[in-house]
Structure formats: C-alpha cells, structure tokens
Amino acid sequence: MESTESRTLGHSGITVGALGFGCWAIGGEWQDTVGNPLGWGTVDDEESVAAIRRAIELGVTFFDTADAYGTGHSERVLGRAVRGRRDEVVIATKWGNVCDEATKTLTGADDTPAYARRALTASLRRLDTDHIDLYQLHLSDTALDRAAELRDLCEEFVREGLIRAYAWSTDDPERAALFAEGAHCAAVQHACNVLQDAPEMLALCAERDLASVNRSPLAMGLLAGRSGGGARCASVAGRDIRTVPPAWLRWFGKGGVPAPEWAARVESVRDVLTSDGRTLAQGALAWLWARSPHTVPIPGFRSVAQVEENAGALAYGPLRDGQLKEIRDLLAA
C-alpha cells in the first residue's frame, strides 16, 4: 500500500506513520460520579485485539491511550495486543485523572508530581512494558506553574528511561508552548478536524517542530457517517458518551443525534471529502494531512472494519490545495 510520508515526533527521533489510532473507545464502559457515561458503550476485547493487530499489519504503529479510558482497561487491552511486538509499535498514554477501577468511575484529578510518578508506574504495569514512548498530561487546564514542575518531572522520567518523550493534551497554545520548552517535549495533542480547525496550535507545532497529535479527527464519528439527516449515528448505542453529551461535545445532542447545524456543515463538504474515491472518514483524515505536515490524526476504533477503512486513507494521501480551499469556502458560506 502506498503511504503518506512518515512523521518524527519532535526532536525525539521517534518515527511514526501519518496515521495513529486512539484507544479511548476500546476501554469499554466507564462513568462520572453521577453516572453519566464516559466511554463509547460495550466492547468486545477479542475484536479490539484483532483490530490493533490488523492496524500493525497495515503499517499503523502509533497507538494513543490513557489510564482513564475504561479506568485502565484500554491500557490492558493494548498491552495484550502488542505483547511480543512491543518494538514494532509506539505507545502514547496519559495521566492526571483519578479513577476507581472497582466501580469504573472517574473520581477526580491530581496534578501533583507524586501522583504523576504513581500513575506512570501503574500504566507501565497495565501496558506490560518497561517504557512509554510518549507520556502526556491529560489535564488540559493545569496552572502554568504546576505544569512547569510536571514538565521538569517528565525530563527526570526520560533520564530514568521510563519514557522516551512527553506532551500535553491541551487546546491552549500558551500551555503547549510552556511544555515545548522542555528538551524532550515532542508533541501536543489537541482537537482538530474539518469542523474545528486549530490554526494557532498548528502554527506552534511548525514553529517548535512538534508533532500535532489530532484527537477527534472524525468529530466523534460525525465525519464518519454514511448519510446526512437527523438520524443517530449507527455506532452510537447504549451507555455511550455521545448519548449524554458533556458541554464540550458540541457535535451531538441528547440521545446521540447529530446536532442539526453540525450535520448540515458535514453535508456541505461531503462531496469534496468523498471525491477521488475516498469515504467520508478517509476524506476527513486527508484534510488533516493537507493542513500541516506535522499532523498525526488518531481516530478511534472498535472493529477491524473501522481500522481497515481508516488505514485505507493512507493510500490516497492528503487532499489537494484546491480541495482544501473549496472546503474552507464552503464552510465560510
């Protein structure tokens, strides 16, 4: 399969393909303290393992998870899937959220250095590995002075051989720039997709030579839908975060029905994104690659079929400049 070019995570020397996969969805069901779902519904662990191994076969080797996803379950599944192949993959995980594994509940957050070390030790154990390739702060609004402490702690982790590089998962360029002052900061993870551009963050990644790891590249599934209208996305069912969307999840209304204004925007650009034989999801990934040579989108997955479709985008490469402009003009209208 012809691929788009590879990416190097900052100055780390860690090379990945232009596409990674996010492992939030394979964590299964978990919840907040009032019982609202934070996962994507039930999962089949055997299918998840098969999907990860299929991704590796297709040349996708970058996998992003977090200790909070399924309150540790996502890390365990990923660790199982890559056992015996650890040197073939690049693993990113995150810390900062505090969970109760027994009740599958997110109970709070902890940005202290002491907790960061405990969290790293626990992630290494769940992933069944002796190092994390990219360790990411998962608290988007940590105060700058505390973040500077955590950045320096990550440098200690690098010296100890526990991690190779680190990043912050935040949508604030000022916070990302603070972490980027560290010698082994290699990336920033931030929201970016056709419906939610991030020009300031992409400019920062270009200026500081950081990888732009793109969460929500398919707008939580809205940019993977097969048709327009107000119907619920086929993948939304049961105890899925999209059925009771938190304030930040703008693309869906109660019950997992796409918000009409966002669904209309998707329809306005569908023909451009699906040109040249791409599916809608493949076009959305191609848009990200066209936006910047630093982007590494990490779409979620729960099945081998989803992995195969998203990995298929690599054969098409980025959108052309003219298509990028056409989409910009259509959304502006």
Secondary structure, DSSP 8 states (H G I E B T S, - for coil): ------EE-TTS--EE-S-EEE-SGGG---B-TTS-B-SBS---HHHHHHHHHHHHHTT--EEE--TTGGGGHHHHHHHHHTTT-GGG-EEEEEE-EEEETTTTEEEEE---HHHHHHHHHHHHHHHT-S-EEEEEE--TT--HHHHHHHHHHHHHHHHTTSEEEEEEE-S-HHHHHHHHTSTTEEEEEEE-BTTB--HHHHHHHHHHT-EEEEESTTGGGGGG-SS-SS---TT--SSBGGGS--TT-TTB-GGG-B-HHHHHHHHHHHHHHTGGG--HHHHHHHHHHHH-TTEEE--B-SSHHHHHHHHGGGGT-S--HHHHHHHHHHHH-
